Amino acid sequence: MKYNKIFILALSLAVIGLNSCTKQLDEVVPQSSISKDQALVDPNAARTLYYGVYGLFRNYTSTFYQLGEMRGDIWVDGLFTESVDGTLQNLYRHNISALNVPFTSWGGLYNLIYNFNNVIKIIPQTPLSDAEKTRILAEVYGLRAYVYYNMLITWGAVPLNTTPIETITNTAETYKPRTTADSIMIQIKSDIAKSLSLFGPTNTVSTGKRVVWSRLATLILKGDVFIWSGTHMGGGSADFSTAKSALQEVTSLQSANMNLVSSYKDIFDPTKKTNNPEIIFAVNYELQQAQLTFFSSFLVNSIQANTLSFAQAAAPTVSADFPYVNGANRIGLNQAMITRLTTGPSDQRIANSFKIMYSNAAPFSIRGVMLTKYIGTTAGTTQVYNNDYPIYRYADALLLMAEAKAKLGEDPSAEINAIRQRAYGSSYIPYVNKTTTENMNAILEEGLREFIGEGKRWYALRRAGDSYVYANISSTYLNPSSTAKLLLPISVTMLNEDPLLKQTAGY
């Protein structure tokens, strides 16, 4: 494992667009790195440390996406126009073993953890006001809980480190064994409680760009976490009830500033980020800062755009609608998934998540799909991928609430129907409460459609329970007789570098 020094990269002040923090940002003197000594005497340096955390978090968007979605059933053996992305194919085919490890060094996520730890230690000692210190700590405790939760549900037991590593005198000091999953979960819940305590009892709905962690984000994370521990870690009904209470705090704020957006497309519109009612927390992308380019493999190259069409006809071609899009097309949906998502009443989520591409020559066969959810905007003759990447939004609160209710044996139809009504409009068919299994399947189906490309499908199946994983993932790739692949292995290199580490059980 690689441990960071006390220096934290500011990463060009990644969240310049935060309306809620404009004053503080205006006061910050940009710096490439900030030392502890600087932060202890200079409030601007302390703020740069803090904003650097969000810049660093943004660097891991593709990691969070891959961990949360690519092992699910959405992109399995899909149709695409170019050579396959082999790394992502290994994930959706579960081609995973001790010698074929998809994420080495814990996906690099300890880089985030160590920086969170540094901020948590340093910020209380800085000359910032007590109110500003408290707010920063509330956010960072929430962010640390989120990252550890992603690690827990990916690897199970992982090393636990909640203090900065400031000096290392010998290699052995970097060795760290894996902490049990139960202990990691205790730490996650502790960080959530600390975050909520520091934020205070009042939930505030931001009217700016929602690209900093908030009390509402911590509450949704709490619901997510407690449903997981209730399902997988013996928490049962008590944990499901705790999750429900946390999520009710969010849904009780339903208003013009916190709600489902009537137009699904508007959730992701780069020109409608300010006071977007649906967003709870998103990773910020802006022109001249950073762009959401990871999804280029779900697009199409400029040459093929002239031989493909969004209609089963010779013209117009894809390039007519998106003349400046230039990526690749290495991942797609298989025909069964395309049929599943496009059959039945018109669903605005599907229409605004991807488009089917056909050959523009007879017999106009399906060639693949183009993910349009994050297509961005144009600037002159350039496509700019400036969509924010949502981590949590109001739809998460509703579907997590539905899941908590279903697992408590309660009726989740109100939450399911709110999601359906927005999706189908006048064609909406109300859901009626059924058995727990039928309710869970209905929730998973809405989540599948709602969150395409948002890094949530695999985690949703896992949180629902192992039986739902095996019901949705082909036994060709994930056999119920071998449960090892539900968690990821660690690499031989990691085992060799740290003698205290043990391989994930089953590998």
C-alpha positions as CSV (number, residue, x, y, z in Angstrom):
1,M,0.0,0.0,0.0
2,K,1.2,3.5,-0.7
3,Y,0.8,6.1,2.0
4,N,0.4,9.8,1.3
5,K,2.6,12.4,2.8
6,I,1.1,15.2,4.8
7,F,0.8,17.3,1.6
8,I,-2.6,17.2,-0.1
9,L,-3.0,18.3,-3.7
10,A,-5.4,21.2,-4.2
11,L,-6.1,19.9,-7.7
12,S,-6.8,23.4,-9.2
13,L,-9.7,24.0,-6.8
14,A,-12.0,21.5,-8.3
15,V,-15.2,23.0,-7.2
16,I,-14.9,26.6,-8.4
17,G,-18.6,26.5,-9.4
18,L,-20.0,26.0,-5.9
19,N,-22.5,28.9,-5.4
20,S,-22.9,28.2,-1.7
21,C,-19.2,28.7,-1.1
22,T,-18.5,31.5,-3.5
23,K,-17.2,33.9,-0.9
24,Q,-14.7,31.4,0.6
25,L,-13.5,30.4,-2.9
26,D,-12.9,34.0,-3.9
27,E,-10.7,34.3,-0.8
28,V,-8.6,31.2,-1.6
29,V,-5.2,31.7,-3.1
30,P,-4.7,28.8,-5.6
31,Q,-1.7,26.6,-4.6
32,S,-0.5,23.4,-6.0
33,S,0.0,21.8,-2.6
34,I,-0.5,22.8,0.9
35,S,1.5,21.8,4.0
36,K,0.3,21.4,7.5
37,D,2.3,24.4,8.6
38,Q,0.7,26.6,6.0
39,A,-2.8,25.4,6.9
40,L,-2.2,26.1,10.6
41,V,-1.6,29.8,10.1
42,D,-3.3,30.7,6.8
43,P,-7.1,30.3,6.5
44,N,-6.8,30.4,2.7
45,A,-4.3,27.5,2.8
46,A,-6.8,25.6,5.1
47,R,-9.6,26.1,2.6
48,T,-7.4,25.0,-0.3
49,L,-6.8,21.8,1.7
50,Y,-10.5,21.3,2.0
51,Y,-11.4,22.1,-1.6
52,G,-8.6,19.8,-2.8
53,V,-10.5,16.9,-1.2
54,Y,-13.3,17.4,-3.7
55,G,-10.9,17.6,-6.6
56,L,-9.3,14.4,-5.6
57,F,-12.7,12.7,-5.1
58,R,-13.6,13.7,-8.7
59,N,-10.6,11.7,-9.9
60,Y,-12.3,8.5,-8.7
61,T,-15.6,9.0,-10.5
62,S,-14.8,6.2,-13.0
63,T,-13.7,3.9,-10.2
64,F,-17.0,4.4,-8.3
65,Y,-18.9,3.9,-11.5
66,Q,-17.1,0.7,-12.4
67,L,-17.4,-0.8,-8.9
68,G,-21.1,0.0,-8.7
69,E,-22.4,-0.9,-12.1
70,M,-20.2,-2.9,-14.5
71,R,-20.5,-6.2,-12.6
72,G,-24.3,-6.0,-13.0
73,D,-26.5,-7.1,-15.9
74,I,-26.9,-3.9,-17.8
75,W,-23.9,-4.1,-20.2
76,V,-23.3,-7.8,-20.4
77,D,-22.2,-9.0,-23.9
78,G,-23.8,-6.0,-25.6
79,L,-23.7,-4.9,-29.2
80,F,-20.9,-2.4,-30.0
81,T,-19.2,-1.1,-33.2
82,E,-15.5,-1.3,-32.2
83,S,-13.2,-3.6,-30.4
84,V,-14.3,-4.5,-26.9
85,D,-13.1,-2.8,-23.8
86,G,-11.3,-5.8,-22.2
87,T,-11.1,-4.3,-18.7
88,L,-14.8,-3.6,-18.5
89,Q,-15.7,-6.9,-20.2
90,N,-13.8,-8.8,-17.4
91,L,-16.1,-7.0,-14.9
92,Y,-19.5,-7.8,-16.6
93,R,-18.4,-11.4,-17.4
94,H,-17.0,-11.8,-13.8
95,N,-13.7,-13.0,-15.3
96,I,-12.1,-12.5,-11.9
97,S,-9.6,-14.6,-10.1
98,A,-6.5,-14.2,-7.8
99,L,-4.5,-13.8,-10.9
100,N,-6.9,-11.6,-12.8
101,V,-7.7,-8.8,-10.3
102,P,-9.7,-5.9,-11.7
103,F,-8.7,-3.3,-9.1
104,T,-5.2,-3.4,-7.5
105,S,-4.2,-1.4,-4.5
106,W,-7.8,-1.2,-3.3
107,G,-8.7,0.8,-6.4
108,G,-6.4,3.6,-5.1
109,L,-9.2,4.6,-2.7
110,Y,-6.8,4.8,0.3
111,N,-5.5,7.9,-1.4
112,L,-8.9,9.5,-0.6
113,I,-9.0,8.0,2.9
114,Y,-5.6,9.3,3.8
115,N,-6.5,12.8,2.6
116,F,-9.7,12.7,4.5
117,N,-7.8,11.7,7.6
118,N,-5.4,14.6,7.2
119,V,-8.2,17.1,6.8
120,I,-10.0,15.8,9.9
121,K,-6.9,16.2,11.9
122,I,-5.7,19.5,10.6
123,I,-8.8,21.6,10.1
124,P,-9.6,21.9,13.9
125,Q,-6.2,23.4,14.4
126,T,-6.5,26.1,11.7
127,P,-7.6,29.7,12.1
128,L,-10.9,29.2,10.3
129,S,-14.0,30.1,12.3
130,D,-15.6,27.4,14.4
131,A,-18.6,27.3,12.2
132,E,-16.6,26.8,9.1
133,K,-14.5,24.1,10.8
134,T,-17.6,22.2,11.9
135,R,-19.1,22.3,8.4
136,I,-16.0,21.1,6.8
137,L,-15.6,18.2,9.2
138,A,-19.3,17.3,8.8
139,E,-18.7,16.9,5.1
140,V,-15.5,15.0,5.3
141,Y,-16.8,12.5,7.8
142,G,-19.7,11.9,5.4
143,L,-17.3,11.5,2.5
144,R,-15.1,9.1,4.4
145,A,-18.1,7.0,5.4
146,Y,-19.1,6.9,1.7
147,V,-15.7,5.7,0.5
148,Y,-15.3,3.1,3.3
149,Y,-18.8,1.8,2.5
150,N,-17.9,1.4,-1.2
151,M,-14.8,-0.5,-0.1
152,L,-16.7,-2.7,2.3
153,I,-19.3,-3.9,-0.2
154,T,-16.5,-4.5,-2.8
155,W,-13.9,-6.3,-0.8
156,G,-15.5,-7.1,2.6
157,A,-12.7,-6.8,5.1
158,V,-10.3,-4.0,4.3
159,P,-7.5,-2.2,6.3
160,L,-8.9,0.4,8.7
161,N,-7.0,3.7,9.0
162,T,-8.5,6.8,10.6
163,T,-5.4,8.7,11.4
164,P,-2.9,10.4,9.2
165,I,0.5,8.8,8.4
166,E,2.9,11.7,8.9
167,T,6.3,10.0,9.2
168,I,7.5,6.5,8.2
169,T,10.9,5.3,9.5
170,N,10.7,1.7,8.1
171,T,8.7,-0.3,5.7
172,A,7.1,-2.4,8.4
173,E,5.2,0.7,9.6
174,T,3.2,0.7,6.3
175,Y,1.9,-2.9,6.8
176,K,-1.8,-3.1,7.7
177,P,-3.9,-6.2,8.1
178,R,-7.5,-6.4,6.9
179,T,-10.0,-5.3,9.5
180,T,-13.2,-7.5,9.8
181,A,-16.2,-6.4,7.8
182,D,-18.1,-5.9,11.0
183,S,-15.5,-3.5,12.4
184,I,-15.5,-1.6,9.1
185,M,-19.2,-1.3,9.3
186,I,-19.0,0.0,12.9
187,Q,-16.6,2.7,11.7
188,I,-18.8,3.6,8.8
189,K,-21.8,4.1,11.1
190,S,-19.7,6.0,13.5
191,D,-18.6,8.4,10.8
192,I,-22.2,8.8,9.7
193,A,-23.3,9.6,13.2
194,K,-20.4,12.1,13.6
195,S,-21.3,13.8,10.3
196,L,-24.9,14.2,11.3
197,S,-24.0,15.5,14.7
198,L,-21.6,18.1,13.2
199,F,-24.2,19.2,10.7
200,G,-26.7,19.7,13.5
201,P,-30.4,18.8,13.5
202,T,-31.5,21.1,10.7
203,N,-31.7,19.9,7.1
204,T,-31.0,22.7,4.7
205,V,-31.8,22.3,1.0
206,S,-29.1,24.2,-1.1
207,T,-30.4,26.5,-3.8
208,G,-27.0,26.5,-5.5
209,K,-25.1,23.7,-7.3
210,R,-25.3,20.6,-5.0
211,V,-21.7,19.6,-5.4
212,V,-20.6,19.5,-1.8
213,W,-21.6,16.9,0.7
214,S,-24.5,17.8,2.9
215,R,-26.6,16.5,5.8
216,L,-29.1,15.2,3.2
217,A,-26.3,13.2,1.5
218,T,-25.3,11.7,4.9
219,L,-29.0,10.7,5.6
220,I,-29.3,8.9,2.2
221,L,-26.0,7.2,2.9
222,K,-27.3,6.2,6.3
223,G,-30.4,4.6,4.7
224,D,-28.2,2.8,2.1
225,V,-25.8,1.5,4.8
226,F,-28.4,0.3,7.3
227,I,-30.3,-1.5,4.6
228,W,-27.0,-3.3,3.7
229,S,-26.3,-4.2,7.3
230,G,-29.9,-5.3,7.9
231,T,-29.6,-7.6,4.9
232,H,-26.1,-8.9,5.1
233,M,-24.8,-8.3,8.7
234,G,-27.6,-9.5,11.0
235,G,-29.2,-6.1,11.6
236,G,-32.6,-7.3,10.4
237,S,-35.7,-5.2,11.1
238,A,-34.0,-2.9,13.5
239,D,-31.5,-1.7,10.8
240,F,-34.3,-1.5,8.2
241,S,-36.3,0.7,10.6
242,T,-33.2,2.9,11.2
243,A,-32.8,3.2,7.4
244,K,-36.5,4.1,6.9
245,S,-36.3,6.9,9.6
246,A,-33.2,8.4,8.0
247,L,-34.8,8.4,4.5
248,Q,-38.0,9.9,5.9
249,E,-36.0,12.9,6.9
250,V,-35.1,13.4,3.3
251,T,-38.5,12.7,1.7
252,S,-40.3,14.9,4.3
253,L,-38.5,17.8,2.6
254,Q,-40.3,17.3,-0.7
255,S,-40.9,20.8,-2.1
256,A,-40.1,22.9,-5.1
257,N,-36.4,22.7,-4.1
258,M,-36.4,18.9,-3.4
259,N,-38.4,16.6,-5.6
260,L,-38.4,14.5,-8.7
261,V,-37.8,16.7,-11.7
262,S,-40.7,16.3,-14.1
263,S,-38.4,16.1,-17.1
264,Y,-35.9,13.3,-16.6
265,K,-33.5,14.9,-19.1
266,D,-33.3,18.0,-16.9
267,I,-31.7,16.1,-14.1
268,F,-28.4,15.8,-16.1
269,D,-28.7,19.0,-18.1
270,P,-25.4,21.0,-17.7
271,T,-27.3,24.3,-18.0
272,K,-29.7,23.4,-15.2
273,K,-27.3,22.6,-12.3
274,T,-28.2,25.4,-10.0
275,N,-31.0,24.5,-7.6
276,N,-31.7,21.3,-9.5
277,P,-34.5,19.8,-7.2
278,E,-33.5,16.2,-7.8
279,I,-29.8,16.4,-7.0
280,I,-28.6,15.7,-3.4
281,F,-24.9,15.4,-4.2
282,A,-23.1,15.3,-7.5
283,V,-19.5,15.4,-8.7
284,N,-18.9,18.7,-10.5
285,Y,-17.6,18.9,-14.0
286,E,-17.1,22.3,-15.8
287,L,-15.5,23.6,-19.0
288,Q,-11.9,24.6,-18.4
289,Q,-11.8,22.6,-15.1
290,A,-12.5,18.9,-15.9
291,Q,-14.8,17.0,-18.1
292,L,-16.7,13.7,-17.6
293,T,-14.8,11.9,-20.3
294,F,-14.9,8.4,-18.9
295,F,-18.0,7.5,-20.8
296,S,-16.3,8.1,-24.2
297,S,-16.3,4.3,-24.6
298,F,-20.1,4.4,-24.6
299,L,-20.2,6.8,-27.5
300,V,-19.2,6.5,-31.2
301,N,-16.3,7.7,-33.3
302,S,-16.7,10.4,-35.9
303,I,-16.3,8.1,-38.9
304,Q,-18.8,5.6,-37.8
305,A,-21.2,8.4,-36.9
306,N,-21.7,8.9,-40.7
307,T,-22.6,5.3,-41.3
308,L,-25.0,4.8,-38.4
309,S,-28.5,6.1,-37.8
310,F,-30.9,6.5,-34.9
311,A,-33.7,5.4,-37.2
312,Q,-34.1,2.2,-39.2
313,A,-33.5,4.1,-42.4
314,A,-30.7,5.4,-44.6
315,A,-30.8,8.9,-43.1
316,P,-30.3,10.9,-41.1
317,T,-27.0,9.6,-39.7
318,V,-25.9,9.9,-36.0
319,S,-23.6,12.7,-37.0
320,A,-26.6,14.9,-37.9
321,D,-27.7,14.9,-34.2
322,F,-24.2,14.8,-32.6
323,P,-21.7,16.3,-35.1
324,Y,-18.9,16.8,-32.6
325,V,-19.2,13.6,-30.5
326,N,-16.0,11.6,-31.0
327,G,-15.4,8.7,-28.7
328,A,-15.5,5.0,-29.2
329,N,-18.2,2.3,-29.0
330,R,-16.7,-0.5,-27.0
331,I,-19.6,-1.3,-24.5
332,G,-23.2,-1.8,-25.3
333,L,-26.5,-3.4,-24.4
334,N,-27.4,-6.9,-25.6
335,Q,-30.5,-7.4,-27.6
336,A,-32.4,-8.9,-24.7
337,M,-31.7,-5.9,-22.5
338,I,-32.6,-3.5,-25.4
339,T,-35.9,-5.3,-25.8
340,R,-36.6,-5.3,-22.1
341,L,-36.0,-1.6,-21.8
342,T,-37.8,-0.4,-24.9
343,T,-40.9,-2.7,-24.9
344,G,-44.1,-1.4,-23.4
345,P,-45.2,2.2,-22.6
346,S,-42.8,5.0,-23.5
347,D,-40.4,5.5,-20.6
348,Q,-38.7,8.9,-20.6
349,R,-35.8,7.5,-18.6
350,I,-34.9,5.2,-21.5
351,A,-35.4,7.8,-24.2
352,N,-33.0,10.1,-22.3
353,S,-30.4,7.6,-21.3
354,F,-29.3,6.0,-24.5
355,K,-30.2,5.8,-28.2
356,I,-30.2,2.7,-30.4
357,M,-27.9,2.9,-33.4
358,Y,-28.7,1.1,-36.6
359,S,-26.8,0.5,-39.8
360,N,-28.0,3.1,-42.4
361,A,-27.9,0.4,-45.1
362,A,-30.5,-2.3,-45.6
363,P,-31.6,-4.3,-43.6
364,F,-30.8,-1.5,-41.1
365,S,-29.7,-3.9,-38.3
366,I,-29.0,-2.8,-34.8
367,R,-25.3,-2.0,-34.4
368,G,-25.2,-0.9,-30.8
369,V,-26.3,1.9,-28.4
370,M,-25.0,5.3,-27.7
371,L,-25.1,6.5,-24.0
372,T,-26.5,10.0,-24.2
373,K,-27.2,10.7,-20.5
374,Y,-23.8,12.5,-20.2
375,I,-23.6,13.9,-23.7
376,G,-22.8,17.4,-22.4
377,T,-23.1,20.6,-24.6
378,T,-21.3,22.1,-27.6
379,A,-18.9,25.0,-27.5
380,G,-18.3,26.1,-31.1
381,T,-17.2,22.9,-32.9
382,T,-16.3,21.0,-29.8
383,Q,-18.4,18.6,-27.7
384,V,-18.0,19.5,-24.0
385,Y,-18.7,16.8,-21.4
386,N,-19.7,19.1,-18.6
387,N,-22.5,17.0,-17.0
388,D,-22.2,16.6,-13.3
389,Y,-22.1,12.9,-12.1
390,P,-24.8,12.2,-9.5
391,I,-23.9,10.3,-6.4
392,Y,-27.2,10.6,-4.7
393,R,-30.5,12.2,-5.9
394,Y,-34.1,12.4,-4.7
395,A,-34.9,9.2,-6.7
396,D,-32.4,7.3,-4.5
397,A,-34.2,8.4,-1.4
398,L,-37.5,7.1,-2.8
399,L,-36.2,3.8,-4.0
400,L,-34.2,3.2,-0.9
401,M,-37.2,4.0,1.2
402,A,-39.2,1.5,-0.9
403,E,-36.6,-1.1,-0.2
404,A,-36.6,-0.5,3.5
405,K,-40.3,-0.8,3.6
406,A,-40.4,-3.9,1.5
407,K,-37.9,-5.6,3.8
408,L,-40.0,-4.6,6.8
409,G,-43.0,-6.2,5.2
410,E,-44.6,-2.8,4.5
411,D,-46.2,-1.4,1.4
412,P,-43.6,0.3,-0.9
413,S,-46.1,1.2,-3.6
414,A,-46.2,4.9,-2.9
415,E,-42.5,5.3,-3.6
416,I,-42.5,3.0,-6.6
417,N,-45.5,4.8,-8.1
418,A,-43.8,8.2,-7.6
419,I,-40.9,7.0,-9.7
420,R,-43.2,5.3,-12.3
421,Q,-45.5,8.3,-12.7
422,R,-42.6,10.5,-13.6
423,A,-41.2,7.9,-16.0
424,Y,-44.4,7.1,-17.9
425,G,-46.6,10.1,-17.5
426,S,-50.2,9.4,-18.7
427,S,-49.2,5.8,-19.6
428,Y,-48.3,5.1,-15.9
429,I,-49.7,1.9,-14.5
430,P,-49.9,2.1,-10.7
431,Y,-48.0,-0.6,-8.8
432,V,-50.0,-2.6,-6.2
433,N,-48.4,-4.0,-3.1
434,K,-47.5,-7.7,-3.4
435,T,-45.2,-10.2,-1.7
436,T,-41.8,-9.1,-0.4
437,T,-40.0,-10.8,-3.3
438,E,-42.4,-9.3,-5.9
439,N,-42.0,-5.8,-4.3
440,M,-38.2,-6.1,-4.3
441,N,-38.2,-7.2,-8.0
442,A,-40.4,-4.2,-8.8
443,I,-38.0,-1.9,-7.0
444,L,-35.0,-3.4,-8.7
445,E,-36.7,-3.0,-12.1
446,E,-37.3,0.7,-11.5
447,G,-33.8,1.2,-10.3
448,L,-32.4,-0.5,-13.4
449,R,-34.2,2.0,-15.6
450,E,-33.8,5.0,-13.4
451,F,-30.0,4.8,-12.8
452,I,-28.5,3.5,-16.1
453,G,-24.9,4.7,-16.2
454,E,-24.9,6.0,-12.6
455,G,-22.9,3.2,-11.0
456,K,-25.7,1.6,-9.0
457,R,-27.0,-1.6,-10.6
458,W,-24.5,-4.1,-9.1
459,Y,-24.7,-2.5,-5.7
460,A,-28.5,-2.6,-5.8
461,L,-28.6,-6.3,-6.6
462,R,-26.0,-7.0,-3.9
463,R,-27.9,-4.9,-1.3
464,A,-31.2,-6.6,-2.2
465,G,-29.6,-10.0,-1.3
466,D,-27.6,-12.8,-2.9
467,S,-30.7,-14.5,-4.3
468,Y,-31.5,-11.4,-6.4
469,V,-27.9,-11.3,-7.7
470,Y,-28.1,-14.8,-9.0
471,A,-31.6,-14.3,-10.4
472,N,-30.3,-11.4,-12.6
473,I,-26.7,-12.4,-13.4
474,S,-26.2,-15.2,-15.9
475,S,-24.9,-18.4,-14.3
476,T,-22.4,-18.6,-17.2
477,Y,-20.5,-15.8,-15.4
478,L,-21.7,-16.0,-11.8
479,N,-22.5,-19.4,-10.4
480,P,-24.3,-19.7,-7.1
481,S,-22.1,-22.6,-6.1
482,S,-19.1,-20.2,-6.0
483,T,-19.8,-17.2,-3.8
484,A,-16.2,-15.8,-3.9
485,K,-16.9,-13.5,-6.9
486,L,-19.4,-11.4,-5.0
487,L,-16.4,-9.8,-3.4
488,L,-13.1,-8.9,-5.2
489,P,-9.7,-10.5,-4.6
490,I,-6.5,-8.6,-4.0
491,S,-3.5,-8.9,-6.2
492,V,-0.4,-11.1,-5.6
493,T,1.7,-7.9,-5.6
494,M,-0.3,-6.5,-2.7
495,L,0.1,-9.8,-0.8
496,N,3.8,-9.7,-1.5
497,E,4.3,-6.1,-0.5
498,D,2.3,-6.4,2.8
499,P,2.8,-9.7,4.7
500,L,-0.1,-8.8,7.1
501,L,-2.6,-9.0,4.2
502,K,-4.6,-12.1,3.6
503,Q,-6.4,-13.0,0.3
504,T,-10.2,-12.5,0.1
505,A,-11.9,-15.7,1.2
506,G,-12.7,-18.1,-1.7
507,Y,-9.7,-17.0,-3.9
